[in-house]
Amino acid sequence: MLLALRVRNFRSIREAQELNLRRTKPVSPDFLGPGHETWDPLVTPVAAIYGANASGKTSLVEALKFVLHAIRKSQGWEPGAKIDRQPFLLDQWSRQETSEVELEFLMDGERYQYGFGVNADEFVTEWLYVYRSTKPTVLFERGVNEDEYWTFGRSLKGQNMSIAKRTRPNALFLSAAASDAHEFLTKVFAFFTTKIRVYNSSAYEGAHTELPARMYEDDDFTRRLTEILKVSDTGIRGAHIEVNAQSPEDRLEIRNRLIEGGMGERRAEEILDRWQADTKFVLSFEHQAGDRVQTLPLEAESTGTQALLSHAEAVLDALADGGVCVFDEIDTSLHPLLVAELIKLFQTPATNPLQAQIIFTTHEASLLDPGGSAQGSLDRDQVWVTQKDEFGGTNLIAFSEFKPRPNENLRRGYMSGRFGGLPLIKSDSGYAEAVR
């Protein structure tokens, strides 16, 4: 479970900003319903980030993507390779200053803080703390202590210093430790790389590559995914997966043609393996057309249906393992009512027993109405806005900081400018005056 994301000096974020997923007020058991005993009522399962275009919503998502990418890949980067950390560019000081990202999370019932400071050449600092009391206990620190570059807590067992000596300046210690099969830090690595998933809502087509094979192998997943499509008024009534087996004779013929065209044998085999994996399973959907059933291939489905397909897959994955799914512009190609239905799945233990989380950026104000009184809408502890300061830096502000009344219409307040996060059109006549 994710508790907080803190970012400083990354893209449009200049000063430190925090997305804190703790609630100011617990959710009532009556609202949660059956299964509420297993939930933490002070941690929100839903977080929505509003804001004008270019106000920095995506910068928060990209910061999280950067952390996950660095954890997963930095151990394999070339020695001396530059780190693409994207600092704030609107002042010279920030360009030279380190960027910092920190995640606070729950794993196996304990609270942890992991983060690092980074510049273009190296990870300057890195740390992991655990809270077993009100104060943090150091598991490891890198570059934080002025007296010692590496510090390891007594409770962190393993070949810590040996791994540290082999950790390159442009690699994370956490990544190096997981690569070395460190017993505990491999679990932390797995939490980040398997429990938190970031999606680009407009790049849904890329999410469909492995979907047919998965649907062929997992009947229960296919059933749930198809049911979502059916109840969403897409016209779909069922899914069909055809196995398109490649014969050895066909493979040999194509292989020979590739080699005759000048391709090496190894490269030809790689291409054939990839092609076979991508084309072995063909996904199509059944539609009722009068008294007949017509089957359409996936690529013939509407943009909205394809977007819903990838969003629903991500949501089902998070619900299944108690993970965190993050969407940038979740309402891209999706009707607001469908977005509300996806959100509703996270709001109660009945459909979200493991308290999975969904975090997303959006412009869709209808999700704020009627102000959290329905499971598909948002309350004041689930909404943040981004807006730029006088230096062009992003500020992240929680709705709860404005202390809205319990039954206040958040949509009306947001659209009237009470909470900020709206574009400021610098003319009473709007675009009409600008184009004269």
N, C-alpha and C positions, 0 to 999 in steps of 0.2 A: 504494500500500500504506500502511495506517495503522500507525504505530509507537506512538503514545501519544495519550491524551486527558487533559487536565488541566483541572480545574474548581475554582473557588473562589467561595463566596457565591452559590450558585444553588439555589433551592428548598430542599430539606432539607440541602444541602451547605454547611457553614459554613466550615471550614478547607479548605485546598487538598487535593484528592484526585487520584490519578493511576491511570489504567488503562494500564499499560505492557505492550505486546504483545511485548516482547522476552522470549525464553526464558532461563532460568537455565542450561539445558543443551541443546545442539543435539540435534535428532532424528537418530537413526541412519539412514544411507543404506539399511540393510536394511529398516527399517520403511517408509521412503518408497517404496522400489522404483524402477522405471524412471522416468527423468526427473528424479531428485533433483538432478542437476547444475544445473538451472535454478532451483532453489529456494534461498531463504535459510533455512538450518536453524535460525537463531537468532530467527526471527520466527514467531509462531504464527498459523496461519490460522483458528483457532477460539478464541473467548473467551466463557465462560459466567459470568454473574453471578447468584449465589444470595443469598438473604436473606429475613428475615421480612417479612410484609406491613408496609408503611409504613416500611421501613428505608432506602429511598432508591434502590432499583434503577432505578426509572423516572426519577429525577432525572438520572442520568447520560445516559440516552437523550434526555431532554428538553433537556439542555444541548447535545448534539450537534445535535438538531433546530433549536435556537435559532441556533446558529452558521450552519448551512446556510441557514436562512430569512433571516438578516440578510445573508449574502453575496449571496443571490439577489435579495432584495427591497429592501434599505435605500436604494438609489439612487433608487427610485421612491416612497419615503415622502414625505408632505407636509412642507414646511419647518416645523420646530417641533413636529412630531408626537412624542408620547411613545413611549418604547421599552419594550416589555413584557419586561423582563429578569428578573423574579421573584427577588428576593434572598431570603436566609434571613430569616425573619420572627420568630424566637423571641428575638431581642434587638434593642434599638433601634439599636445601633452598626451592625449588619449591614445594617439597612434603609437606612441612609444611605451605606454604603460601596459602592465599585464592585464589580461582579461581573467575574470574569475567566474566560475559556475559551481554551485553547490546544490546537492540533493539531500533532503531529509526524508527518511523512509522507515517503514516498519517491515521487519523480516523475522519470521519465526517468533513473533511476540515481543521483539526488542526493537528499540528505536536507535537509528544510526544516522550519522551525518558523513557524507562523502563529498569531496570537492577538490578542485585544483585551481592554481593560477598558471597562466600560460602566456608566452609571447610567441613570436614567429619562429624562434629557434629551439625552445625547450619548455618543458613543464617546470616552472620555477618552484612551485609549491604543490603539495598533494597531502591529503589527510583523510583519515577515517576514524571516527569516534563512535562509541556506543554509550547509551544512557542506561546505567543500571541504578542510578539514583538521580537526584536533581542536577548533578554535575556530570559533564561528559568524561568518559574514560578513554584515554588515548589507545588506539590499536596500532596506528602508525602515523608518523608525520615525516614529511620530506620538505626540507627547506623552510620549515616553520620556526624551529628552535634555533636561536642565534648561536648557541654553544655547539650543537651537533646537527649536521645536515640530516641524518637519519635517526629517528627515534621510534622504538618499538615497545608497546606495552607488554607487560608480563603475561597477559592472558592470550596474546597472539602467538600461538605455537607454530613452529615450522622453521624452515631454513631462510629466515627473513633477511638477514644480512648478506647471505650468499646470493640471494635473488637480487637484492638491492645493488650489489656490486656489478651485476650483469645487466642492470636496467639502464638503457641509453638515455641521454638527456631528452630526446624527443619521443620517449615512450613512457607510458604510465606504469607505475609500480604495480597497480592492480592488474593490468594486462599481463605484465611479465610474470606475476605470481600465478595467475590462472594458467598461463602457458606452461609453467613449471609444476602444475598440478598441486598447488598449495591447498591444503584441505579446506580451510575456512574461506580464504579469499576467492577460491573457485566458486563457492556458493554465492558470494556477493556479486562476482562477475556474472553468474547465471541469472541472478535477480534482474540485473540491468539489461542483459541481452535477451532475455526471454519473457520478462514480465511487463516491460514498458515498450510499446510499439507506436511509432509515429507514422502517420499516413498523410499523404498529399491528396486532398479530396478531388483535385482536378486530374490526377494521374491514375485514375481508376483502372484504365486498360492494362497497365503493368501488373495489377494485382490478379489478373485473370489467367496468367500463364500456367500456374500450377493448380488452379481451381478444378478443372475437369478430373484430373487424376485423384485429387482429394475426395471429390464427390463420389467417384467410382468406388473408392476404398472405404468410405465412411457413410453408411446408410443413415445413421441417426443425424449426422450433420446435414446431409442432403435433405432429409425430411424437414428439419427446422428451418433451413435456409429457404427451401421451396415454399413452406407455409408463410414465411414473411412476404415473399413475392406475391403469393396468392391473395393475401388479405390487404395488399397495398394497391389494389385496383390496377395492376399492370396488365391484366388480361391473361396472365400465365396460370395454367391449371396443373402443370407438372413439368418435371425435368427428365431428360433422356440423355444417356451417355453411351456413345458408340465406341467400341474398341477398334481402332484402325491399326491392325498388326502389320508390321513390315516383314515381308518374307526375306529369308537369307539371299535368295536369288536377286530380288530387287535391290537389296543393300549392296551386294557385290557389284551389280551393274552401275549403280550411282557412284560407288567408290572408285571404280575403274575410270569412269568419266572425269571425276575430279582430279585424279592423278594424271590422266592424259592431258588435262588442261594446265598442268604445271604445279599442282598442289602437292605438298609433301604428304606421305602416308599418315603420319601422326595427326596432322591438321585435318586431313580428310576424315579420319575416324572420329575426331572430336566433333566435327560438324554433323556427321551422321548420328552420333549419340544425342546431340542436342536436338536435332531435327526429329528424331524418333520420339524423344521425351515430350516435345512440344506438340506432336501430331498424333500420338498414340491414342489419346482420348479426345473425342469430339463432343462438345456439350451443345445441346439444343433444348428448346423449351416448347411445351405443348400449349397451344391456344385454342379456345373454343370459338369456332366460326360458324354460327348458325347450328345446324345439326351435325357438323363435321369437326374433326380435330385436325388442326394444321400444326406442323412442326417448323419452327424457325431456328436457324443457327444463332449462337450468341451474338455474333457481329451484326445481325439484323435487328437486334433489340434496340430500343430507344436509348438515348444518352442517359435519361433519368433512370431507366431500369438497370442499366449497366452500373451506374453510380450507386444505386441502392444495393445491388448485388455485392459490390466490394465493401461498402459501409457495413452491411449486415454481417458479412463474413468476419470483419474485424471486431464487431461488437460481440458476436457469438464466441469468438476466441477469448476475449477478455472476460466475459461472463463465466466461461468454462474453467478458467484457471485463476480467477481473482486478479487479473492483470490490469494494466492501465493502457487505454487506447487514446491516442492524441490525434485530433484532426485539425488541419489548417483549412479554414473556410468550409465547415461541415455542410453548409447549405448550398454548395455548388452543385447544380443540377438536381437538387432534391427539394421537393415541396416542403414548406414549413410543417405541415401536419405529419409528414413522414419523419422529419427530424425530431419532432416532439415525441413520436412513438419510440424512436430509438433511445431518447433520453429517459423515457418512462421505464424502460427495462432496467435502468440502473438505480431507480429511486427507492425501491423497496426490496426486502429480503425475499419476497415471494418469487421474483424473477432474477434476483441478484444475491444469492445466499452467501457468496464469498466476498461481498462488498467490493466488487471490481469498480474501476473508476473510468470516467470519460471526461476528457479535457478538450475543449475546442474553441476556435475563434469563429466569429459569426457577425453578420449585420442584421440578422433576423430578429426584429424587435417583438414579434408576436410571441416568442418564447417567454417573454417577461409577463405576459398577461394570462391569468389573473394574479400574478405576483406570488407564485409558489403555493397557491391553495389547491392546485391540481398536480397530479404526479408527472404530467408532461410539461409543466412549466417550471420556472426557476424562482428561487427565493433569494433574499438579499445576501445570504452567505454563499451563494453559488455564482455570483456575477462580479466581474471586474471590468474596468474600462482602461484603455490606453489613450494618452494624449501627450503631445509634445510640449516641452518647456521652452523658455526663451532662447535656449542654446541649441534647440533642435533635438534634444534628448528625450527618450520615452519615459514617461511616468506611468506606473501601474497602480491603479486606485481601486480598492474594493468598494462595492456599493455599501457595505456595512459601515464604512467610515462616515457616511452621510447620515447614519442613524435613521433610516426610513421607518415609518410606523409599521407594525406587524401586518396590517391589511392595506397598506398603501399600494396604489396602482403603479408598479415599477415601470411598466411600459410608458405610461403617460409622463412619469417623471423623467425617464430617459429621453424621450422624444422632445420634451420641453427644455432640455439642457440642464436639468437639476443635477445630474450625476456626471456631466461632462461627456467626453468621448464622441462628440458629434463634429462633423466637418463644419468649419466656419466659412460660409460663403460671403466674400468681402464685397457684397453689393446688394442693395435692396431689390434690385431687378434680377439678381442671379446671373445665369449665363447669358441672358438676353442682352444685357449691357456689354458684356465682354466681347460679343461677336459683332457688335455694330461696326 
